[in-house]
Amino acid sequence: MAAVVPAALFGRSLARFMDRRFNNPTNVDVINRLVEAVEILAVPIVLYVALLLTKIALGSVDHSTLWVSGAMALMSAWIMVRMVTLVIRSRFWSRVAFYVAWPVAALDAFGALAPVVEQMQALAIPLGTNDSGEPINISLFDVVRTLIYFLVLFWGANLLSRILQAQIDQIEELSPSFKALIGKVLSVLLPTIAILIAFQIVGFNITALAVFSGALGLGVGLGLQNIVANFLAGFTLIADKSIKPGDTIEIDGTMGWVISLQARYVALRTRDGTELLIPNDRFMGEGVINWSRTDQVVRQHAPFGVSYKTRDLRAVQALAVETALSVDRVTADPEPSCNLMEFGDSSVNFDLRYWISDPQNGLANVKSEVLLGIWERLAEQGIEIPFPQRDLHVRSWDVSPPAIEPDRQ
């Protein structure tokens, strides 16, 4: 009851302090949700701290702390469950935290946690002996503890990777390809470090992993070859700077913009608003059209034809060039050109060639504007755009039914 008083007095002060200190949200959503969770749980956190100080004070005078320890166990479980719900916002992890935290807190509150841990340690499976001849056992407690360590460390590694990537993205001096390279290195390095730390915490001998190197190599060669190929192709794409975030590319007739380069795939956003996840090895094996790799100035073609009745074909060429220059996105340098391509079956065919400097804004729309302009200018000049015509002559024939011979019988 004494711990409730400081919690009520200082809990709101802690919430107001967090609100003033972290009023500007960061680029990492997890940090923003963590700050928001601390503001919401300010009173329970202060209550837990007050209980901890009370326990220390009672223990210093050799007073019993059984009830305070039980209250701390239940309060810590409640804070952890609420923290997981507010920060991760996953129904699955909320249930995991609920079914793990509350039973552990209840056992601790009633003093039964230590006997349960002893029973879990007693349920062990012998794995042999080490170099010193001592037996090696793996218990149920070791399995549960290892899983918890791995989950926490992997979550922390992913969180740290996102935080560092958000900070790196804000550095304008770095190129997009170098930022993507750092992101790939972090996505591999941090989980690896998390695995090594987890092995060290549980006391696993890392040198024993050499036994599984042959099986691991066989697994990579057979079942993981596509994953490894995509992973190495991703590093190659970044190293040779053939594709980088922001590029306008076209693959298999699909055009879009590179959003991000991940360890296994390239995220491509199309003009339809859809996001395609294309494996990295496709760019290495099949090739890709990069409209903006070294220079964003690209050339387009607008073919059209005029009637054979048109006498001044050079005037048609000049009119087409003038029409192309009237479109805003067509550049004057390089200058558009119109070439006579052939004398076709029904028309004299031209090819208008012009340049644009912003392919990321679309190709079909600027070609549509150029063709519409040609249509309007030719119509103003009375120049006909022909189309194939065919005359069909139907010959007449006798449609009277044939004579039927009478039955000879």
C-alpha positions in Angstrom: 0.0 0.0 0.0 2.9 2.3 0.7 4.2 1.8 -2.8 1.0 3.0 -4.3 1.5 6.6 -3.0 4.8 7.3 -4.9 3.4 5.6 -8.0 0.4 7.9 -8.0 2.6 11.0 -7.4 5.5 10.3 -9.8 3.8 8.1 -12.4 2.1 11.0 -14.2 5.3 13.1 -13.9 7.2 10.4 -15.7 4.5 10.3 -18.4 4.7 14.1 -18.9 8.5 13.9 -19.0 8.5 11.2 -21.7 6.0 13.3 -23.7 8.2 16.4 -23.5 11.5 14.6 -24.1 10.3 12.5 -27.0 7.7 14.6 -28.6 9.3 14.4 -32.0 8.6 10.9 -33.5 11.6 9.0 -35.1 11.7 7.2 -38.4 11.6 3.8 -36.5 8.0 2.8 -35.7 9.2 0.4 -32.9 10.9 3.2 -31.0 7.8 5.4 -31.3 5.6 2.6 -30.0 8.1 1.9 -27.2 8.0 5.5 -26.0 4.2 5.6 -26.2 4.1 2.3 -24.2 6.3 3.8 -21.5 4.0 6.9 -21.3 0.9 4.6 -20.9 2.6 2.3 -18.4 4.3 5.1 -16.4 2.3 4.5 -13.2 2.8 0.7 -13.2 6.5 1.2 -13.9 6.9 3.6 -11.0 4.9 1.2 -8.8 7.3 -1.6 -9.7 10.3 0.6 -8.8 8.7 1.6 -5.5 8.1 -2.1 -4.7 11.7 -2.9 -5.5 12.9 -0.1 -3.2 10.5 -1.4 -0.5 11.9 -4.9 -0.9 15.5 -3.6 -0.5 14.5 -1.5 2.6 12.8 -4.5 4.2 15.6 -6.8 3.4 18.1 -4.5 5.0 16.4 -4.8 8.3 15.9 -8.6 8.0 12.2 -8.3 7.5 10.2 -10.7 5.4 9.7 -9.7 1.8 7.4 -12.6 0.7 4.4 -10.4 -0.1 6.4 -7.7 -1.8 8.2 -10.3 -4.0 4.9 -11.8 -5.0 3.5 -8.4 -5.8 6.6 -7.6 -7.9 6.3 -10.8 -9.8 2.7 -10.2 -10.7 3.4 -6.5 -11.6 6.4 -7.4 -13.8 4.2 -10.0 -15.7 1.5 -7.4 -16.2 4.0 -4.8 -17.4 5.6 -7.3 -19.8 2.3 -8.4 -21.3 1.1 -4.8 -21.8 4.5 -3.8 -23.2 4.4 -6.6 -25.8 0.8 -5.7 -26.8 1.6 -2.0 -27.2 5.0 -2.3 -28.9 4.8 -5.4 -31.1 1.0 -5.2 -31.6 0.8 -8.8 -32.7 -2.0 -11.0 -31.5 0.2 -14.1 -31.6 3.0 -12.6 -29.5 0.5 -11.1 -27.1 -0.8 -14.5 -26.5 2.7 -15.9 -26.1 3.6 -13.3 -23.6 0.3 -13.9 -21.7 0.7 -17.7 -21.5 4.4 -17.4 -20.5 4.5 -14.4 -18.2 1.5 -15.0 -16.0 2.3 -18.6 -15.1 5.9 -17.7 -14.4 4.8 -14.8 -12.2 2.2 -16.9 -10.4 4.8 -19.6 -9.6 7.2 -17.0 -8.4 4.6 -15.3 -6.3 3.8 -18.5 -4.5 7.4 -19.6 -4.2 7.0 -22.6 -6.5 9.2 -21.3 -9.4 12.5 -22.8 -8.1 11.1 -26.4 -7.7 9.6 -26.2 -11.2 12.9 -25.2 -12.6 14.6 -28.0 -10.8 12.1 -30.5 -12.2 12.7 -29.1 -15.8 16.5 -29.5 -15.2 15.9 -33.1 -14.1 14.2 -34.0 -17.3 17.4 -34.3 -19.3 18.6 -36.3 -22.3 22.2 -37.6 -22.3 24.2 -36.6 -25.4 27.5 -38.3 -24.5 30.7 -37.0 -22.9 33.0 -34.1 -23.6 36.8 -34.2 -23.9 37.2 -34.3 -20.1 34.9 -37.3 -19.8 32.1 -35.3 -18.2 28.6 -36.2 -19.3 26.7 -33.8 -21.6 23.0 -33.6 -21.0 20.3 -31.4 -22.5 17.4 -30.6 -20.2 13.9 -29.2 -20.8 15.0 -26.1 -19.0 17.9 -25.7 -21.4 15.6 -26.0 -24.4 13.2 -23.4 -23.1 15.9 -21.0 -22.0 17.7 -21.3 -25.4 14.4 -20.6 -27.3 13.8 -17.5 -25.2 17.4 -16.2 -25.7 17.2 -16.8 -29.5 13.8 -15.0 -29.8 14.9 -12.0 -27.8 18.3 -11.7 -29.5 16.8 -12.1 -33.0 14.2 -9.5 -32.2 16.8 -7.1 -30.9 19.0 -7.7 -33.9 16.2 -6.9 -36.3 15.3 -3.8 -34.3 18.8 -2.6 -34.2 19.2 -3.2 -38.0 16.1 -1.1 -38.7 17.3 1.7 -36.4 20.7 1.8 -38.1 19.2 1.6 -41.6 16.9 4.5 -40.8 19.9 6.6 -39.6 21.9 5.6 -42.7 19.1 6.6 -45.0 19.2 10.1 -43.6 22.8 10.6 -44.7 22.7 12.5 -48.0 26.4 12.1 -48.7 26.0 8.3 -49.3 24.8 7.0 -52.6 21.6 4.9 -52.7 23.6 1.8 -53.8 26.0 2.2 -50.9 23.1 2.6 -48.5 21.6 -0.6 -49.8 24.9 -2.4 -49.5 25.2 -1.4 -45.8 21.7 -2.6 -45.2 22.5 -6.0 -46.7 25.6 -6.3 -44.6 23.7 -5.4 -41.4 20.9 -7.8 -42.2 23.5 -10.6 -42.3 26.0 -9.5 -39.7 23.6 -8.6 -36.8 21.6 -12.0 -36.9 24.9 -13.8 -37.0 26.2 -12.0 -34.0 22.9 -12.7 -32.2 23.3 -16.4 -32.9 26.9 -16.4 -31.5 25.8 -14.5 -28.4 23.0 -16.9 -27.8 25.3 -19.9 -28.1 27.7 -18.3 -25.7 24.9 -17.5 -23.2 23.6 -21.1 -23.1 27.2 -22.5 -22.9 27.2 -24.2 -26.3 30.6 -25.1 -27.7 30.8 -23.3 -31.1 33.6 -25.6 -32.3 31.1 -28.4 -32.3 29.4 -26.7 -35.3 32.3 -28.0 -37.4 30.6 -31.5 -37.2 27.6 -30.2 -39.1 29.6 -28.3 -41.8 29.4 -31.2 -44.2 25.6 -31.6 -43.8 25.2 -27.8 -44.0 27.2 -27.7 -47.3 25.1 -30.5 -48.7 21.9 -28.7 -47.7 23.1 -25.5 -49.3 24.0 -27.3 -52.5 20.7 -29.1 -52.8 17.9 -27.3 -51.0 19.2 -23.7 -50.5 20.9 -23.1 -53.8 18.2 -20.7 -55.0 18.4 -18.7 -51.8 22.2 -18.5 -51.9 22.1 -17.6 -55.6 19.6 -14.7 -54.9 21.7 -13.6 -51.9 25.0 -13.5 -53.9 23.2 -11.9 -56.9 22.0 -9.1 -54.6 25.5 -8.3 -53.5 26.7 -8.4 -57.2 23.9 -6.0 -58.3 25.0 -3.5 -55.6 28.7 -3.9 -56.2 28.6 -3.2 -59.9 25.9 -0.5 -59.4 23.9 -1.9 -62.3 20.6 -1.4 -60.3 20.1 1.0 -57.4 17.1 2.4 -55.6 15.3 5.0 -57.6 16.2 3.5 -61.0 13.6 3.1 -63.7 13.8 -0.4 -65.1 11.9 -2.7 -67.4 11.9 -6.5 -67.1 9.7 -8.9 -69.1 7.7 -6.0 -70.5 6.9 -4.6 -67.0 8.2 -1.2 -66.2 8.6 0.3 -62.7 10.8 2.0 -60.2 13.2 0.2 -57.8 12.0 0.8 -54.2 14.5 -1.2 -52.3 17.2 -3.9 -52.8 16.7 -6.7 -50.3 18.9 -9.7 -49.6 16.7 -12.0 -51.7 14.7 -9.8 -54.0 14.3 -6.4 -55.6 11.1 -4.4 -54.8 9.7 -2.8 -58.0 6.7 -0.5 -57.9 4.8 -0.1 -61.2 2.7 2.8 -62.4 -0.4 0.7 -61.5 0.5 1.0 -57.9 1.4 -2.7 -57.5 4.7 -3.8 -55.9 6.6 -6.6 -57.5 9.1 -8.7 -55.6 11.6 -10.0 -58.3 14.3 -12.5 -57.3 17.8 -11.1 -57.7 19.1 -13.9 -59.8 16.6 -13.0 -62.6 18.5 -9.8 -63.2 21.7 -11.7 -63.6 20.4 -14.5 -65.9 17.7 -12.8 -67.9 18.9 -9.2 -68.1 16.9 -6.0 -67.6 16.4 -2.7 -69.3 17.7 0.1 -67.0 16.3 3.4 -68.3 18.3 5.5 -65.9 21.5 3.7 -65.2 24.1 6.2 -66.5 21.8 8.8 -68.2 18.1 9.3 -67.9 17.9 10.8 -71.4 16.2 8.1 -73.6 14.8 8.1 -77.1 11.3 7.1 -78.2 9.7 6.4 -81.6 6.3 7.6 -82.9 5.7 6.0 -86.3 2.9 7.4 -88.6 2.0 7.4 -92.2 0.4 9.9 -94.8 -1.4 9.4 -98.0 0.3 9.1 -101.4 -1.6 12.2 -102.4 0.7 14.3 -100.2 3.2 16.0 -102.4 5.5 17.9 -99.9 6.9 15.2 -97.7 9.6 17.4 -96.3 6.9 19.7 -95.0 5.5 16.7 -93.2 8.8 16.0 -91.6 9.2 19.6 -90.4 5.6 19.5 -89.1 6.3 16.3 -87.1 9.5 17.8 -85.5 7.6 21.0 -84.6 4.8 19.0 -83.0 7.3 16.9 -80.9 8.9 20.1 -79.6 5.5 21.4 -78.6 5.2 18.6 -76.0 6.6 19.7 -72.6 8.6 16.6 -71.8 10.3 16.4 -75.2 13.8 17.8 -75.0 15.3 20.3 -77.5 18.8 18.8 -77.1 19.0 16.2 -78.5 16.7 17.5 -81.2 13.8 15.4 -82.5 14.1 14.0 -86.0 11.7 12.6 -88.5 12.9 10.1 -91.1 11.1 8.6 -94.2 11.1 4.9 -93.6 9.4 3.3 -96.6 6.7 3.5 -99.2 4.2 1.2 -97.8 1.2 -0.5 -99.4 -1.3 2.2 -98.3 0.9 5.0 -97.0 4.2 6.8 -97.0 5.6 5.8 -93.6 7.6 8.1 -91.3 9.3 7.5 -87.9 9.4 10.5 -85.5 12.2 10.1 -83.0 12.4 12.3 -79.9 14.2 12.3 -76.6 12.9 12.7 -73.0 14.8 13.2 -69.8 12.3 11.8 -67.2 11.5 8.2 -68.0 10.4 7.7 -64.4 7.3 9.7 -65.2 6.1 7.2 -67.8 6.7 6.5 -71.5 3.3 5.8 -72.9 1.8 9.1 -71.8 4.4 11.2 -73.6 4.1 9.1 -76.8 0.3 9.6 -76.6 0.7 13.4 -76.5 3.1 13.3 -79.5 0.8 11.1 -81.6 -2.3 13.3 -80.7 -0.3 16.4 -81.7 0.6 14.8 -85.1 -3.1 13.9 -85.7 -4.2 17.4 -85.0 -1.5 19.1 -87.0 -2.1 16.8 -90.0 -5.8 17.4 -89.8 -5.2 21.2 -89.8 -3.1 20.9 -92.9 -5.6 18.7 -94.7 -3.1 15.8 -94.8 -4.8 12.4 -94.8 -3.6 9.5 -92.6 -4.7 6.5 -94.8 -5.7 3.1 -93.7 -5.8 -0.2 -95.6 -8.9 -0.6 -97.9 -9.9 -3.7 -99.8 -12.5 -4.1 -102.6 -14.4 -7.4 -102.4 -15.9 -8.6 -105.6 -18.5 -11.4 -105.3 -19.1 -13.4 -108.4 -22.7 -14.6 -109.1 -23.6 -18.2 -109.4 -26.7 -20.4 -110.1 -28.3 -21.0 -106.8 -31.2 -23.2 -108.1 -31.2 -26.7 -106.5 -29.8 -29.5 -108.6 -32.3 -31.8 -110.3 -33.0 -35.0 -108.5 -33.2 -38.1 -110.6 -36.3 -40.3 -110.1 -35.9 -43.6 -108.4 -35.2 -46.2 -111.0 -37.1 -48.8 -108.9 
